Amino acid sequence: MAASLAAFAPAMRRAGRGTLVCIASVASFRGLAGNGAYSASKAAARIWAESLRTELHGSGVSVVCICPGYIDTPLTRVNRFRMPFLMSAEQAAPKIARAIAARRRVAVIPWQMALAAMVLRIIPGWLYDAFASRAPRKPRN
């Protein structure tokens, strides 16, 4: 992803317009038990998009980071746990398109997951650790 996004930035900067879109995840806001690599890679993508956005500020190029919650795909269908606010791809796509068109810096979709992410970010670490350590985990091979 890094190469593909960054490769377009110089041409967009010269043109003085364009939108770079990064897909991260709600999992980028706090580390999830059993999903450390996933959470870390999505957090890196979100922060990298933020860095690009500041680098391109004033150039006419927008950087949008989309952080979806659970989307019904073959990858999420293997989950044996409840996925709050699960959305179909058909439901998520127009919401993502609207966030891109509006050039939102960070868009958490659906809005209920934005609220959950906000709460997870502000609770003290000791409380998060106790809560998250009991969360269900994705099956591993």
Protein Blocks (a to p, Z undefined) as FASTA:
>chain_A
ZZmmmmmmmmmmmnopacddddddfklmpccehilmmmmmmmmmmmmmmmmmmmmgonlp
acddddddddddfklmmpcbdcehiacfklmmmmmmmmmmnopabacddfklmmmmmmmm
mpcfklmmmmmmmpccdddZZ
